[in-house]
Amino acid sequence: MEKRILGIILTLLGVAGLIYAGISFMNGGGSAKNVKAIIFSGVLGAVFFSAGIGLIKNTNDKAS
């Protein structure tokens, strides 16, 4: 059960990172600092999201 909870947390963090990257991208600002932040948060969000989905998908529930 703990793996499934960790998967949910990672998925939510991934979604938050992807939303932050999208909002930052839509707000514009072509400075190098902003582009690095968008890339960093987008990649990190994608990694967290895929790891969380993988944990949720591969964890088996056992009757207790």
Buried (B, 14 or more C-beta within 10 A) or exposed (E): EEEBEBBEEBBEBBBBBBEBBBEBBEEEEEEEEBEEBBEEBBEBBBBBBEBBBEBBEEBEEEEE
